[in-house]
Amino acid sequence: MRLGLIGLPQVGKKTLFRLLTGHTGEMGQAKVRDERFDRLVEMYKPKREVPAEIAFVLLPDLDTQTERNTPVLQDLEQVDVICFLARVFENDTVFHIAGDVDAKRDIRAFWEELLLADLIFIEKRLERIAQDRHTKDRLRIEQEKDLMTRMQAHLEAGNPLRQFALTSDEVKLTSSYPFLTTKAVIVVLNTDEDQIGDDAIIHEIAAEFTDCDFEWIAISAQIEEEISLLDDETREEFLADLGIEQPALDRLTLLCYETLGLISFFTVVNDEVHAWTIPRGSLAPQAGGAVHGDIERGFIRAEVMRYEDLIALGDEQKVKAAGKLMVKGKDAEIFDGDVIHFLFKV
């Protein structure tokens, strides 16, 4: 699953992408900065540690001329979540393509482009349906015509298709269609240093987009870059001086992870602490399959500790002694933060 990082020129996309992934190209993996993983590493002191990761794609710059953005919007069809970076910071030495800094204007223009892209697709689809006079499946054609017409009205009212209820049959019918407003959108506000830790800027801007179903986070890419260069002790002092508990970059990776509908579980095997990624709602055999296909095929049971119990009690033996070790079978759901040992036979 991938997140697409997109925005206008000179808003800080390349800096943020480099900070997240450590790469300067177009694709990279970002480590999910999860303090639970860090605590487990501290507890077990393994020789190898493998955190969860998510894939980011750095997309080309948007243009203020809508007609020039078609290729970029087509690239968005290939991502699962859209991460739109909007500039809030003021800097006279960094130009803004629109002439001045106005995050609300930029977000609104981008959102309208997504709505328009979906409307254009629906209009073309309705034209094709109208021309399809020879199909034998007239019932399906009429059903799709009705669905496209209702979707069209929904979009024209300024509403994303994420908020359009579909039946299971309609989901199957539209599953291959390149709708953009069905995707979750995270708006990242790239702020000035003096706005760090102040959620007022988010509340002020988000208030104008309550109908859009966005996720929001504020980050100062410049400060995050400075933080990334510090050693652990200096980093903690720097954060304390800024009055914040953790870098916004940490919160951003977790927000992206959650928006993708993903959770982490942990294994501690062969002197390795490993965070594994699965969709929320996955059952125990599916979680085992994330580790290795043989575990899913030969699944017997999963021995599960809640992360909170392990941290509170101090070690595995105490968790077992307290009766907190759970044995889960094939129909059991795995939850975020579970620490698991799988038993299987193939």
C-alpha positions as CSV (number, residue, x, y, z in Angstrom):
1,M,0.0,0.0,0.0
2,R,1.4,3.4,-1.0
3,L,1.0,7.0,-0.1
4,G,1.4,9.7,-2.7
5,L,3.0,12.9,-1.6
6,I,1.8,15.8,-3.7
7,G,1.7,19.6,-3.7
8,L,2.6,22.8,-5.5
9,P,6.2,23.8,-6.1
10,Q,8.3,25.1,-3.2
11,V,6.1,23.8,-0.4
12,G,8.7,21.4,1.1
13,K,7.8,18.1,-0.6
14,K,11.3,17.0,-1.4
15,T,12.5,17.9,2.1
16,L,9.7,16.0,3.7
17,F,10.1,13.0,1.4
18,R,13.8,12.8,2.2
19,L,13.2,13.1,6.0
20,L,10.6,10.3,5.8
21,T,12.4,7.9,3.6
22,G,16.1,8.9,3.5
23,H,15.9,8.9,-0.3
24,T,16.0,11.7,-2.9
25,G,14.3,9.7,-5.7
26,E,10.6,9.2,-6.4
27,M,9.9,6.2,-4.2
28,G,11.0,5.1,-0.8
29,Q,10.1,3.3,2.4
30,A,9.4,5.3,5.6
31,K,9.9,3.7,9.0
32,V,6.8,4.0,11.1
33,R,8.0,5.8,14.2
34,D,6.3,3.8,16.9
35,E,7.3,4.2,20.6
36,R,6.0,0.7,21.4
37,F,8.6,-0.8,19.0
38,D,11.3,1.3,20.7
39,R,10.2,0.1,24.2
40,L,10.3,-3.6,23.0
41,V,13.8,-3.0,21.6
42,E,14.9,-1.5,24.9
43,M,13.4,-4.4,26.8
44,Y,14.8,-7.3,24.7
45,K,18.0,-5.7,23.4
46,P,17.9,-7.7,20.2
47,K,20.8,-8.1,17.8
48,R,18.4,-7.1,15.0
49,E,15.4,-4.8,14.9
50,V,13.0,-4.4,12.1
51,P,10.4,-1.6,12.4
52,A,7.2,-1.4,10.3
53,E,7.5,0.6,7.0
54,I,5.1,2.3,4.6
55,A,5.8,3.2,1.0
56,F,5.8,6.8,-0.2
57,V,5.8,8.1,-3.8
58,L,7.0,11.6,-4.5
59,L,4.8,12.9,-7.2
60,P,5.6,15.8,-9.7
61,D,4.7,19.4,-8.8
62,L,1.2,20.5,-9.4
63,D,0.5,23.6,-11.5
64,T,-1.9,26.4,-11.0
65,Q,-3.2,25.7,-14.5
66,T,-5.6,22.8,-14.0
67,E,-5.3,21.5,-17.6
68,R,-1.5,20.9,-16.9
69,N,-2.2,18.6,-14.0
70,T,-3.8,15.7,-15.8
71,P,-0.6,13.5,-15.8
72,V,-0.1,14.1,-12.1
73,L,-3.7,13.2,-11.2
74,Q,-3.4,10.0,-13.3
75,D,-0.4,9.1,-11.1
76,L,-2.6,9.5,-8.0
77,E,-4.8,6.7,-9.3
78,Q,-2.0,4.3,-8.3
79,V,-1.8,5.3,-4.7
80,D,-4.0,4.3,-1.7
81,V,-3.8,7.5,0.3
82,I,-3.2,11.1,-0.9
83,C,-0.9,13.2,1.2
84,F,-1.2,16.8,0.2
85,L,1.4,19.2,1.4
86,A,0.2,22.8,1.8
87,R,2.6,25.7,2.5
88,V,1.8,27.9,5.5
89,F,5.3,29.2,6.3
90,E,6.3,32.7,5.1
91,N,9.7,33.2,3.5
92,D,10.4,36.0,1.1
93,T,13.3,34.1,-0.4
94,V,11.1,31.2,-1.4
95,F,8.7,32.1,-4.2
96,H,5.1,30.8,-4.3
97,I,3.8,29.9,-7.8
98,A,0.5,31.7,-7.1
99,G,2.3,34.9,-6.0
100,D,1.5,34.7,-2.3
101,V,1.0,32.2,0.5
102,D,-2.6,31.1,1.0
103,A,-3.0,27.5,2.2
104,K,-6.8,27.6,2.1
105,R,-6.8,28.6,-1.5
106,D,-4.3,25.9,-2.5
107,I,-6.2,23.2,-0.6
108,R,-9.5,24.2,-2.1
109,A,-8.1,24.3,-5.6
110,F,-6.6,20.8,-5.2
111,W,-9.8,19.4,-3.9
112,E,-11.8,20.9,-6.7
113,E,-9.4,19.2,-9.2
114,L,-10.0,15.9,-7.6
115,L,-13.8,16.4,-7.8
116,L,-13.5,17.5,-11.4
117,A,-11.4,14.5,-12.4
118,D,-14.1,12.2,-11.0
119,L,-16.8,14.2,-12.7
120,I,-15.0,14.0,-16.1
121,F,-14.6,10.2,-15.8
122,I,-18.3,9.8,-15.0
123,E,-19.4,12.1,-17.9
124,K,-17.3,10.0,-20.3
125,R,-18.7,6.8,-18.8
126,L,-22.3,8.1,-19.3
127,E,-21.5,9.0,-22.9
128,R,-20.1,5.5,-23.5
129,I,-23.2,3.9,-21.9
130,A,-25.5,6.0,-24.1
131,Q,-23.6,4.8,-27.2
132,D,-23.7,1.1,-26.1
133,R,-26.9,0.0,-27.9
134,H,-25.9,-3.5,-28.8
135,T,-25.1,-5.0,-25.4
136,K,-27.2,-8.0,-24.4
137,D,-26.9,-7.1,-20.7
138,R,-29.3,-4.1,-20.8
139,L,-30.2,-4.5,-17.1
140,R,-26.6,-4.0,-16.0
141,I,-26.2,-1.0,-18.3
142,E,-29.3,0.7,-16.9
143,Q,-28.1,0.0,-13.4
144,E,-24.7,1.5,-14.1
145,K,-26.4,4.5,-15.7
146,D,-28.4,5.1,-12.6
147,L,-25.4,4.7,-10.4
148,M,-23.2,7.1,-12.4
149,T,-26.0,9.7,-12.5
150,R,-26.4,9.6,-8.7
151,M,-22.6,9.8,-8.2
152,Q,-22.5,12.7,-10.6
153,A,-25.1,14.6,-8.5
154,H,-23.2,13.8,-5.4
155,L,-19.9,15.2,-6.8
156,E,-21.6,18.3,-8.2
157,A,-22.7,19.1,-4.7
158,G,-19.1,19.2,-3.7
159,N,-19.1,15.8,-1.8
160,P,-16.4,13.2,-2.2
161,L,-17.3,9.7,-3.2
162,R,-15.8,8.5,0.1
163,Q,-19.2,9.7,1.5
164,F,-21.3,7.9,-1.2
165,A,-22.9,4.7,0.0
166,L,-22.5,1.7,-2.3
167,T,-24.0,-1.7,-2.2
168,S,-21.7,-4.7,-2.5
169,D,-22.7,-5.1,-6.2
170,E,-21.9,-1.4,-6.8
171,V,-18.5,-1.8,-5.1
172,K,-17.7,-4.6,-7.6
173,L,-19.0,-2.6,-10.5
174,T,-16.8,0.4,-9.7
175,S,-13.7,-1.3,-8.3
176,S,-11.6,-0.8,-11.4
177,Y,-12.7,2.8,-11.9
178,P,-10.0,5.5,-11.3
179,F,-12.0,7.6,-8.8
180,L,-9.8,10.0,-6.8
181,T,-12.3,11.2,-4.2
182,T,-12.8,7.7,-2.9
183,K,-9.2,7.9,-1.5
184,A,-8.4,9.2,2.0
185,V,-6.6,12.6,2.0
186,I,-4.1,13.7,4.6
187,V,-3.4,17.5,4.5
188,V,0.0,18.3,5.9
189,L,0.5,22.0,6.7
190,N,4.1,23.0,6.4
191,T,4.3,25.8,9.1
192,D,6.7,28.3,10.5
193,E,8.8,27.5,13.5
194,D,6.7,29.7,15.8
195,Q,3.6,27.7,15.0
196,I,5.0,24.4,16.2
197,G,2.8,22.7,18.8
198,D,0.0,25.2,18.2
199,D,-3.0,23.4,16.8
200,A,-4.8,26.7,16.2
201,I,-3.5,26.9,12.6
202,I,-5.1,23.4,11.9
203,H,-8.4,24.4,13.5
204,E,-8.5,27.7,11.5
205,I,-7.9,26.1,8.1
206,A,-9.8,22.8,8.7
207,A,-12.9,24.8,9.7
208,E,-13.4,25.6,6.0
209,F,-13.2,22.0,4.9
210,T,-15.5,20.1,7.2
211,D,-17.3,18.6,4.2
212,C,-14.2,17.1,2.7
213,D,-13.4,14.4,5.3
214,F,-9.7,15.2,5.5
215,E,-7.1,14.1,8.1
216,W,-4.9,17.0,9.3
217,I,-1.4,17.5,10.7
218,A,0.9,20.4,11.0
219,I,4.7,20.0,10.6
220,S,7.7,22.3,10.1
221,A,9.9,20.6,7.6
222,Q,12.7,22.9,8.4
223,I,12.7,22.2,12.1
224,E,12.2,18.5,11.5
225,E,15.3,18.5,9.3
226,E,17.2,20.2,12.2
227,I,15.9,17.6,14.7
228,S,17.0,14.7,12.4
229,L,20.6,15.9,12.6
230,L,20.8,15.8,16.4
231,D,21.9,13.0,18.7
232,D,19.3,11.5,21.1
233,E,20.2,13.6,24.1
234,T,20.4,16.9,22.3
235,R,17.2,16.0,20.4
236,E,15.3,15.6,23.7
237,E,16.6,18.9,25.0
238,F,15.7,20.6,21.7
239,L,12.1,19.2,21.8
240,A,11.8,20.2,25.4
241,D,12.8,23.8,24.5
242,L,10.1,23.8,21.8
243,G,7.6,22.4,24.3
244,I,6.6,19.3,22.3
245,E,6.8,15.6,23.3
246,Q,7.7,14.1,19.9
247,P,8.6,15.3,16.5
248,A,5.7,15.9,14.1
249,L,7.5,13.5,11.7
250,D,6.8,10.6,14.2
251,R,3.1,11.6,14.4
252,L,2.9,11.9,10.6
253,T,4.1,8.3,9.9
254,L,1.6,6.9,12.5
255,L,-1.2,9.0,11.0
256,C,-0.4,7.7,7.5
257,Y,-0.2,4.2,8.8
258,E,-3.6,4.5,10.5
259,T,-5.2,6.2,7.5
260,L,-4.2,3.2,5.3
261,G,-6.2,1.0,7.7
262,L,-3.1,-0.8,9.0
263,I,-2.0,-2.0,12.4
264,S,1.2,-3.4,13.8
265,F,1.9,-6.6,15.7
266,F,5.2,-7.6,17.1
267,T,7.3,-10.8,17.2
268,V,10.4,-11.5,19.3
269,V,12.2,-14.5,17.7
270,N,15.8,-15.5,17.3
271,D,17.1,-12.3,19.0
272,E,15.1,-10.1,16.6
273,V,12.3,-7.6,17.4
274,H,10.1,-7.3,14.3
275,A,7.0,-5.1,13.7
276,W,4.7,-6.6,11.1
277,T,2.0,-4.8,9.1
278,I,-1.5,-6.2,8.6
279,P,-4.9,-4.7,7.7
280,R,-7.1,-3.8,10.7
281,G,-9.5,-6.7,11.4
282,S,-7.1,-9.5,10.2
283,L,-7.4,-12.9,11.8
284,A,-4.6,-14.8,13.5
285,P,-3.7,-17.0,10.4
286,Q,-3.6,-14.0,8.2
287,A,-1.2,-12.3,10.7
288,G,0.9,-15.4,10.6
289,G,0.9,-15.2,6.8
290,A,2.5,-11.7,7.0
291,V,5.5,-13.4,8.7
292,H,5.7,-16.4,6.4
293,G,3.3,-18.2,4.2
294,D,4.0,-21.5,5.9
295,I,2.6,-20.1,9.2
296,E,-0.7,-19.3,7.6
297,R,-0.9,-22.7,5.8
298,G,0.0,-24.7,8.9
299,F,-1.5,-22.5,11.5
300,I,-2.2,-24.2,14.8
301,R,-2.6,-21.3,17.3
302,A,-1.1,-18.0,18.3
303,E,0.1,-17.2,21.8
304,V,-0.6,-13.5,22.3
305,M,0.4,-10.9,24.9
306,R,-1.0,-7.4,25.0
307,Y,1.7,-4.8,24.7
308,E,0.4,-3.0,27.7
309,D,0.5,-6.1,29.8
310,L,4.0,-6.9,28.8
311,I,5.3,-3.4,29.6
312,A,3.3,-3.1,32.9
313,L,4.5,-6.5,34.2
314,G,8.0,-6.3,32.8
315,D,8.7,-9.7,31.1
316,E,7.0,-12.7,29.4
317,Q,7.2,-14.9,32.5
318,K,5.3,-12.4,34.6
319,V,2.7,-12.1,31.9
320,K,2.2,-15.9,31.9
321,A,2.2,-16.0,35.8
322,A,-0.5,-13.3,35.8
323,G,-2.7,-15.4,33.4
324,K,-2.5,-12.7,30.8
325,L,-1.1,-14.9,28.0
326,M,-3.9,-15.5,25.5
327,V,-4.2,-18.5,23.2
328,K,-6.0,-17.6,19.9
329,G,-7.3,-19.9,17.3
330,K,-8.1,-19.5,13.6
331,D,-11.1,-17.2,14.1
332,A,-9.5,-14.8,16.5
333,E,-8.8,-11.2,15.5
334,I,-5.4,-9.7,16.0
335,F,-5.3,-6.2,17.5
336,D,-2.8,-3.3,17.2
337,G,0.2,-3.8,19.5
338,D,-0.2,-7.6,20.1
339,V,3.0,-9.4,20.8
340,I,2.7,-12.9,19.2
341,H,4.3,-16.3,19.1
342,F,2.9,-18.5,16.3
343,L,2.7,-22.3,16.5
344,F,2.3,-24.1,13.1
345,K,3.1,-27.3,11.3
346,V,3.5,-27.9,7.6
